[in-house]
Amino acid sequence: MLIVETIAKIRRAHFVDGKSIKQICRELRISRNTVRKVIRSGATEFTYDRTTQPRRKIDPWRSELDDMLAENARRPKRERLTIIRIYEELRNRGYDGSYDAVRRYAASWSKATQEASASAYVPLSFDPGEAYQFDWSHEIVILDGVTTTVKVAHVRLCHSRMPFVRAYPRETQEMVFDAHDRSFAFFGGACARGIYDNMKTAVDTIFVGKDRAYNRRFQQMCGHYLVEPVACTPASGWEKGQVENQVGVLRRRFFVPRPKFKSFAELNAWLEDRCIAYAKANRHPDIPDKTIWEVLEEERSSLVPYVGPFDHCPAGAWRSHAAARGIPCSAGLRLQDLPRALQQEPLLRGRPRGREARRDPRLCRPPGMLAGRSGRGPA
């Protein structure tokens, strides 16, 4: 088929340069019939549209090939045959057509199967107080003048679509517990089920299907709030698609441009206010005559009553000092776990740091907290 560029050359050579058909044929190495067709038709483009794709040799084998493709799709991924293996199997049964015909037919069969599956999709719906979804995201903020990457815990009620976000310096288990406590206090209760991915702070072992070996402390927290944990299938983010979508939406709304705050406490107070403002300003996707906040008010009566915080670390000066700044405590909290602004608080001022602190961990303990002894050296 002639390309547009060649057609343009023929037309310019004849109508502009005044060349004869014979001369154009010699220069461009094109037949006289082609040159004559371009000149006489006046067209600048020629197209050929095939109305039907001939499958003369594959037509008698279509039903058998459908069965082979369907059987192959049901096999485990590692045991599936490639298209060329299916073609060879078909050749052994007597097919004498080409591989390209089988490949094209398999591609169209796969596309039709995927479209049929997509049309059969049923959107998830949740009853009031039935479930919430939990996830983490990494965001960039400016804390005390320093650009900092913070870990943001996202909790979302599946029925009312109410979001809750809180920022932390790390994704440790203590901060997972604190995020649950803050969110349940904010919502006014917990849900019957919690939907998670397979994060290491919650899941120790992944078995076949939905069976999981959950972390002992995580199970204690779920028992405290009367929540049944449910883990998603690995690499199946759509099973908690609401909170996955929330991560992207709130990143664009809350963290662009980068917010500037003096501490985590100020940042988290601002995030909580933004969540409330977002819920009051946006309509519920399934109940468009009500806002997200109005649906939350109705859902609160169906939530499991809030029973107070889960005591995941011992009380003491460390706990009160960190909690006052919006950071959950930990019996194993280290200096590097704290933001720079907190390290400069009077609690730690004047105490050794760096190599001196690592040589004797007792030197960097807060007042009133006892330090253990290994017994290998002098007290």
C-alpha positions in Angstrom: 0.0 0.0 0.0 1.2 3.5 -0.8 2.2 5.7 2.1 1.1 9.3 2.2 4.7 10.6 1.6 5.0 8.6 -1.7 1.7 9.9 -2.9 2.8 13.5 -2.2 6.0 12.9 -4.1 4.1 11.6 -7.1 1.7 14.6 -7.1 4.5 17.2 -6.8 6.6 15.6 -9.5 3.7 15.6 -12.0 1.8 18.8 -11.2 4.7 21.0 -10.0 7.7 19.7 -11.8 5.8 18.7 -14.9 7.4 15.3 -15.2 5.8 12.5 -17.3 4.4 9.3 -15.9 7.2 7.3 -17.4 9.9 9.5 -15.7 8.2 9.3 -12.3 8.1 5.5 -12.6 11.8 5.4 -13.2 12.7 7.7 -10.4 10.5 6.3 -7.7 10.5 2.7 -9.0 6.7 2.5 -9.0 4.5 0.9 -11.6 2.7 3.0 -14.2 -0.7 1.9 -13.1 0.0 3.1 -9.5 1.3 6.5 -10.7 -1.6 6.9 -13.1 -4.1 6.0 -10.3 -2.6 8.7 -8.0 -2.6 11.4 -10.7 -6.1 10.7 -12.0 -7.9 10.1 -8.7 -6.7 13.3 -7.0 -6.6 11.4 -3.6 -3.9 12.1 -1.0 -4.3 8.8 0.8 -5.4 5.3 0.0 -6.7 2.9 2.6 -7.7 -0.7 2.6 -10.1 -1.9 5.3 -10.5 -5.7 5.6 -14.1 -6.4 6.5 -13.6 -10.0 7.7 -10.6 -11.8 9.0 -10.3 -15.2 7.2 -9.9 -18.2 9.4 -10.5 -20.9 6.9 -8.2 -23.5 8.5 -8.9 -22.6 12.1 -12.6 -22.5 11.9 -13.2 -26.2 12.2 -10.9 -26.2 15.3 -12.5 -23.3 17.1 -14.6 -25.3 19.6 -11.7 -27.6 20.4 -9.3 -24.6 20.8 -11.9 -22.9 23.2 -11.8 -26.0 25.4 -8.0 -26.0 25.4 -7.8 -22.3 26.3 -10.4 -22.6 29.1 -8.7 -25.7 30.6 -5.4 -23.9 30.4 -6.8 -20.8 32.2 -8.0 -22.9 35.1 -4.6 -24.4 35.8 -2.2 -22.9 38.4 -0.1 -20.1 36.9 3.1 -22.1 36.9 1.5 -25.0 35.1 -0.1 -23.0 32.3 1.0 -23.7 28.7 2.2 -21.0 26.4 0.4 -20.3 23.2 3.1 -22.0 21.2 2.7 -25.1 23.3 -1.1 -25.0 22.7 -0.3 -24.6 19.0 1.9 -27.7 19.0 -0.8 -29.7 20.9 -3.3 -28.6 18.2 -0.9 -29.7 15.5 -0.6 -33.1 17.0 -4.4 -33.4 16.7 -4.3 -32.7 13.0 -4.5 -28.9 12.7 -2.4 -27.8 9.7 -2.8 -24.0 9.9 -0.3 -21.3 11.0 0.8 -20.3 14.5 -0.3 -16.7 13.9 -3.9 -17.7 13.4 -3.8 -19.6 16.8 -2.1 -16.6 18.5 -4.6 -14.1 17.2 -7.5 -16.3 18.2 -6.1 -16.9 21.7 -5.7 -13.1 22.1 -9.3 -12.4 21.1 -10.5 -15.2 23.4 -8.6 -13.8 26.4 -9.9 -10.3 25.8 -13.5 -11.6 25.5 -13.1 -13.6 28.7 -11.8 -10.6 30.7 -14.6 -8.4 29.4 -17.1 -10.9 30.5 -15.5 -11.1 34.0 -15.5 -7.3 34.3 -19.2 -7.1 33.4 -20.0 -9.6 36.2 -18.3 -7.4 38.9 -20.4 -6.7 41.9 -19.4 -3.6 43.9 -18.8 -4.2 47.7 -21.3 -2.8 50.1 -21.1 -2.7 53.9 -23.6 -2.4 56.6 -23.2 0.3 59.3 -20.5 -0.7 61.8 -19.6 -3.8 59.8 -15.9 -3.0 58.8 -13.1 -0.6 58.6 -9.9 -0.6 56.5 -6.4 0.2 57.6 -3.3 1.1 55.6 -0.1 3.2 55.7 1.3 5.8 53.4 4.6 7.8 53.2 4.2 11.6 53.0 6.7 14.5 53.0 6.1 17.4 55.4 8.2 20.1 56.9 8.7 19.7 60.7 10.5 22.4 62.6 12.0 23.7 59.4 13.3 20.2 58.3 11.9 18.3 55.3 10.8 15.0 56.8 9.2 11.8 55.5 6.4 10.8 57.9 4.4 7.6 58.0 0.7 8.3 57.9 -1.8 5.8 59.3 -5.1 5.7 57.3 -8.3 4.3 58.8 -11.6 4.4 56.9 -15.1 3.3 57.9 -16.5 1.3 55.0 -20.1 2.2 55.4 -19.9 6.0 56.0 -16.6 6.5 54.1 -15.4 8.5 57.0 -11.5 9.0 56.9 -9.1 9.4 59.7 -5.4 10.0 59.3 -2.5 10.5 61.8 1.2 11.0 61.2 4.0 9.1 63.0 7.8 8.9 62.7 7.8 5.1 62.1 5.5 2.2 61.4 6.2 0.2 64.6 3.6 -1.9 66.3 3.2 0.7 69.1 2.2 3.3 66.5 -0.2 0.8 64.9 -1.8 0.5 68.3 -1.9 4.2 68.9 -3.4 4.8 65.5 -6.3 2.4 66.3 -6.9 4.0 69.7 -7.0 7.5 68.2 -9.2 6.5 65.3 -11.7 4.6 67.5 -11.9 7.5 69.9 -12.5 9.9 67.0 -15.2 7.7 65.5 -16.8 7.0 68.8 -16.4 3.2 68.6 -14.9 0.3 66.6 -16.3 -1.9 63.8 -16.9 -5.7 63.9 -14.2 -6.4 61.4 -10.9 -4.8 60.5 -9.5 -5.3 57.0 -5.7 -5.1 56.6 -2.9 -6.0 54.3 -0.3 -8.5 55.4 1.8 -6.0 57.4 4.6 -7.5 59.5 3.3 -5.7 62.7 0.1 -7.7 62.4 0.7 -10.9 60.5 3.5 -13.4 61.4 2.7 -16.2 58.8 0.5 -16.3 55.7 -1.3 -19.6 55.0 -3.4 -20.8 52.1 -6.5 -18.6 51.5 -7.5 -16.2 54.3 -5.8 -18.1 57.1 -3.2 -16.1 59.0 -1.0 -16.4 62.1 -1.5 -13.0 63.7 1.0 -11.4 66.0 0.2 -12.1 69.7 0.2 -8.4 70.7 -1.9 -7.5 67.7 -4.5 -10.2 68.6 -4.6 -8.7 72.1 -5.4 -5.3 70.7 -8.1 -6.7 68.5 -9.5 -8.6 71.5 -9.5 -5.4 73.6 -11.5 -3.5 71.0 -13.7 -6.6 70.0 -12.5 -6.5 66.4 -12.1 -9.5 64.1 -9.0 -9.0 61.9 -9.3 -10.0 58.3 -6.2 -10.0 56.0 -6.3 -9.4 52.3 -5.0 -11.8 49.7 -1.3 -10.9 48.9 -1.0 -8.4 46.0 -4.8 -7.9 46.0 -5.2 -4.2 46.9 -8.7 -4.1 45.6 -9.9 -6.0 48.6 -9.4 -2.8 50.6 -9.9 -0.5 47.7 -11.6 2.3 49.8 -8.5 3.0 51.9 -6.2 2.6 48.9 -8.2 5.3 47.1 -8.2 7.4 50.3 -4.4 7.5 50.3 -4.3 9.1 46.9 -7.2 11.5 47.5 -5.9 12.8 50.8 -2.4 13.0 49.6 -3.4 15.5 47.0 -5.8 17.4 49.4 -3.7 17.4 52.6 0.0 17.0 51.7 0.2 19.1 48.5 1.9 21.6 48.9 4.0 20.3 51.8 2.5 21.4 55.1 4.7 23.1 57.7 4.4 22.5 61.4 6.6 22.7 64.5 5.8 19.2 65.8 3.8 16.0 65.3 1.2 17.2 67.7 0.4 20.3 65.6 0.4 18.3 62.4 -2.0 15.7 63.8 -4.4 18.2 65.2 -4.5 19.9 61.8 -5.0 16.6 60.0 -7.9 15.7 62.3 -9.6 19.1 61.6 -9.1 18.6 57.8 -10.7 15.1 58.0 -13.8 16.7 59.7 -13.9 19.5 57.1 -13.6 17.0 54.3 -16.4 14.8 55.6 -18.7 17.8 56.1 -18.0 19.2 52.6 -18.3 16.0 50.5 -21.4 14.0 49.6 -21.6 10.3 50.3 -21.1 8.3 47.1 -24.0 5.9 47.7 -26.3 8.4 49.6 -25.9 11.6 47.6 -28.5 13.5 49.6 -26.3 13.3 52.8 -22.7 14.2 53.5 -20.1 11.8 54.8 -20.3 13.4 58.2 -24.1 13.0 58.4 -23.8 9.3 57.5 -21.1 8.9 60.2 -23.5 10.4 62.8 -26.0 7.7 61.9 -23.4 4.9 61.9 -22.1 5.7 65.4 -25.0 3.9 67.0 -24.0 0.7 65.2 -20.3 0.8 66.2 -18.8 -1.3 69.0 -18.6 1.1 72.0 -15.2 2.6 72.6 -13.6 0.9 75.7 -10.6 3.2 76.1 -7.0 2.9 75.1 -5.2 -0.5 74.8 -2.3 -0.4 77.3 0.5 -1.5 75.1 3.4 0.0 77.2 4.1 0.7 80.8 3.2 4.0 82.4 6.0 6.4 83.4 7.7 9.7 82.5 8.6 8.4 79.1 4.9 7.7 78.3 3.5 11.0 79.5 6.3 13.0 77.8 5.8 11.3 74.4 2.0 11.2 74.6 1.9 15.0 75.3 3.6 15.4 71.9 1.4 13.0 69.9 4.0 10.2 69.8 3.1 6.8 71.3 5.5 5.5 73.8 7.5 2.3 73.6 9.5 0.5 76.3 12.2 0.1 73.6 12.1 3.6 72.2 15.5 4.9 71.1 16.9 8.4 70.6 16.8 8.0 66.8 13.1 7.1 67.0 12.3 10.6 68.1 12.1 13.7 65.9 14.9 16.2 66.3 12.6 18.7 68.1 11.8 16.1 70.8 15.4 15.1 71.3 16.1 18.7 72.3 13.4 18.8 75.0 14.6 19.4 78.6 14.0 15.7 79.3 17.1 14.8 77.3 19.0 18.1 77.5 22.4 17.7 79.0 22.4 13.9 78.7 25.1 12.0 76.7 24.4 11.1 73.1 26.1 9.2 70.3 29.0 6.9 71.2 28.9 7.7 74.9 25.2 6.9 75.1 25.7 3.6 73.2 28.5 2.5 75.5 26.1 2.8 78.5 22.4 2.8 77.6 21.6 3.7 81.2 23.0 7.2 80.6 20.2 8.2 78.2 17.3 6.8 80.2 14.6 9.4 81.2 14.3 10.4 84.9 12.4 7.9 87.0 12.9 4.9 84.6 15.0 2.0 85.9 17.6 0.5 83.6 18.4 -3.2 83.6 21.8 -4.8 84.1 23.3 -7.6 82.2 25.5 -8.7 85.1 28.6 -8.9 82.9 30.1 -5.6 84.2 30.2 -3.4 87.2 26.9 -1.6 88.2 
